C-alpha cells in the first residue's frame, strides 16, 4: 500500500507541475506557492471535517504538532524556497538532477534517526531508480545551456541552493514520518500543510505581499483555475498520499518512488507539449522501471 501510494504521488506531482507552470508563467512562483498552500489548507479542512467530524485535529499531542510543523516548514516552505532560487540561478535541468538525490539523502537520514534498515537489494533498487531518473532528466534538457550563468560564484551558489532544497525535502519526509506515526494521514497532512501556510503567509504579511498575491490570483480566472486544479492534485491529494506512503513504507523506498515524476512527465511532454523523446530518455525510463520493480518485489 505504501509503495503504491508513493507511485501515485509521482503521478500527482507530474500533473500539478503542468497546472502550476501555467500559473507561474503569469504571476510568478512565489504567488503560486502561497496560494497553493492556502487552497490546500481549505481543501484539507473540508476533507477532515467530512471524514472525522471535526474541522481540525486539536487532540493531537504537542510532540506531534512539533514534528509535523517542522516538517511543513522545512519541506514545504524552506525546501521549496531554495529550489525555486536554484531554478533562477542554474536552471531547471541541473536543479532537478540534484533533486534526484532526495531518495538517497532520505534513506540516510531515516537510517541515522529512525533506525530504518534496508536490504542490499533494496539499496540497489534505489540506486538503479535514481540512475534512471538522472539519465532522463539530464537528457531531457541536454544541450540547453541558456540558463547556465558565466559567473562561477552565482553558479556554485545555485548548486548549493539546489542541495539545500533536496535536503529540505528529505528532512521534511523523515520528520513527517516521525510526527505522523499511527496518527490518521489526513490529520497529519492538515497539521503539516496549515502550519506551512501560516508561516508563508506570515512572511508575506511582513513583506506586505499578501494583498498582492490575492489580487494576482483572484484577478485572473485562468490563473485561479490553474492554481485550484494544481492544488487539488498536488498539495491536497499528493501530500495526503505522501503521508500514507511514508507511514506504510520505508522513507528511502517511498521517496524513491515519489521521485519518478520526471519519468511520468515523458508522455506528458510528448502528447501535451509535442516534445521529441530521445533514446537516452527511453533507456532511463526502462532503467528506472527496473529499479521500481526491485523495490516493489522486495517491499
N, C-alpha and C positions, 0 to 999 in steps of 0.2 A: 504493500500500500504506500509506504514512504517513497519508494523508488518511482512508482507510477505518478504520485503527486508531484515529485520533483521534475519529471519529464513534462507534465502539464504546465508547470511553472515556466519552463523554457518556451513553450508554445505561447503562453500569455505574454511573456516579455517580447517575443518576436512581433506579436500583433500590436501590442501597446506602443512599440517603437515607431510603427507606421503612423499611428494617430498623433503621438507626441512630436514626431519630427515635423509633421504638417503644421501643428500649432506653434512649435518652437521657431519655425522659419518666419512666422508672422509677428510673434510677441516676445521671443527670446526664451531661453531655457529657464531663467530664474523665475519668471512669471508662471511658466508651466509647472515647475517644481512646487511652488507654493500652492497653486490651485489644485494640483493632483492630490496633495496630502489633505487639503481642506475637503474636497469632494469625497475622497476615500473615507475620511472620518465620518462624514454624514451617512454614507452608504453602510459603513460598518456598524454605526449606532442603530440604524434601522434594522439591519440583519440581526444584530444582537438582541434587540427588543422582540423581534418575531420568534427567534429560536429559544431564548432564555426567559422572556417575560420581563426583563429589566433593560433599561437603556444602557447601563454601564456596569461593569463588574466591580462594584465598590467593595465587595467582600474579599478581593484579592489581598494577600498578605503584603506588608510593606516591602519585604525582600523581593517578592515577585515584581512589584512596581519598580523597584530599583533596577533590577537586571533587564526587564523589558524596556524600561525608559532609556537606559543606557544603550540598549541595542538599537532602538529607533534613532536616537541622537547620533550615535557613532556611524550606523549603517546608512540611514536614510537622509540625514542632514549633512554630516561631515564627509562621509564617504562619497556621496553624490556631488557635493560641492568641489571636492578635489578632482573627481573625474571630469566634471564639466570644465574646470580650469585646464586640465590636461588636454582636452579636446581643442581648446583655444590655442595652446602653446605648441603642441606637437601633432595635432590632427587625430582623427578617429582611428586610423589604421594601427598606429603604434600604441595608442592608449588601450584599445580593445585587446590587442595582442598581449599587453602586460596584464590586463584584467583576466586573461585566461589562467593566470597563476592563482586565482582565488581558491580553486579546489585544493591545491597543494598547501597553501597557507592555512586554509580552514582545517584540513586534516591534521596539520602540525599543531595548531593551537588547541584543537579538540584533544589531541594526544597528550599535550602538556597539562591542560587544565581540567579536562573532563575524564581523562583516563581511557579514552576510546582506543581500542586496538583493532587494527585492520590486518588481514592476512596478506602475505606477499602477493598473491594473485590479485587481491583487491587493489593493492597499491599499483600493480601492473595495469589493471583496468583503468585506474585514474590516470596513470601516465599516458597510456595509449589514447584515451579520450582527449586529454589536454593537447597531445601532439596533433591529433586530427583537427581540433579546433584551431590551433595555431597555424596549421597549413592553410585552412580555409580562409581565415581572417587575413593572413599575410598575402595570399594570392588574390583575394577578392578585390583589394585596392592596390595591387602591385603596380609599380610604375607611376603612381600618383604621388609626386613629391611636392606638390604645390603648397602644402601646409607645413612642410619642414623648414623651420627658420634657419637662417645662416648664423645667427647669434648662438654660440655654444652655451652661454650661460642660461639663456631662455630655454634652449633645447633640453639641457640637463635638469633644469627646474621642472619642465613638463614631465620628464621621465619620473622624477621624484614624486610629483603630484599624482601621477597615474598609479605608482606603487602605493601611495597613501590611500588612494581610492580603493585599491584591491585589498589592502589591509583593513580598511574601514568596513567593507562588505564582509570580509572574513570574520572579523571580531563581532560584527553585528549578528551573523549567523550563529556563532558559538554562544553569545550572550542570550540570543533568542531561545536557544535550546535549554540553557541553564535556567532562564526565567520561566519558560513555558512548562517544562516537566510534564506532569499529567493534567495540567490545567486545560480547560476547553480551548481549542485552537482559535475559535472566533473571539473569545475573551482576551487571549494573549495578543492577538493581532490588533484588536481595538486599542488596548493599552499602548502597544508599541507605536502604532501609526498616529494616534491622537497626541501623544506626548511629543513626537517628532513634529507634528503640525503646529502645536503650541509653541515649540521652540523656534521654528522657522518664521512663524507669523509674529512672534515677539521681536525677533530681529528686524523684520520688515517694518514693524511699527516704530522701532527705534530709529530706523533709517528713513522713515516717512515714505515708505514704498508700498504700504498696504493698500491704500486707496487706488494708487496707480495700477496695481496688479488686478484689482477687482474690475476697474474700468476697462482695462485691456481685454479681459476675458469676456465679461458680460456685454461689452460694447460691440462684439464681433460674433455673430451667430456661428460662423464657420469654425472659429477658434473654440467657442464654447462647446460645440458639438464634438470636435476632435478631442478636447480635454476630457469631456464627460465619457466618451467611448473608451479612450485610453485608460481612464481611471477605473472603469468597470472591469476591464480585462487585466489591468496591471496592478496598481496599488491595492485594489479590492480583492479580486479573485487570485491574482498572482501571489501577493504577500500572504493571504489566507492559506493557499496551497503550500507555500514555502514553510509555514509553521507546521502544517500536517507532515510535510516531508522530513523536517529535522526532528520532529517528535518520534517518528516511526522508523527512521533510518539513521545511520551514522552521518555526521556532518560532512565528512570528506566525500562520501558517496553521493549524498543529496546535492551538495554544491557542485559536484562534477556534472551530474545530470542537468542541473539548472543552468549550467554554463553552455548547454547545447544550442543556445539561441542563435549564434552565428550560422550553425548548420541549418536550422529551421528557416533562417532568413533566405537561404538559397532559392527555394521555389518561389518565395515572395518576390525576390529580386528578379527572377526570370519572368514570372507571369504579370506582376504588377508594374515593375519598373523597366521591363524589357531588357534586362542586362544579360550579357552572354556569360554562361557558366563554363569555366575552363576545366581542363583535365586535372590540374592540380587541386582545384576545389572539389571535384568529384572524388579524387583519391583521398583527400582529407575527410570527406563525408564518410566514406567506407571505413577508414581507419577509426574515426570516432564511433561509428556504429558497432565496430568490433569491440571497442572498449566498453561501450554501454552493454553489449551482450554479456561480457565477462562479469560486469557489476550486477546485472540482473540475475545471472545464473548463480552467483555466489552470495547475493544479498539476502 
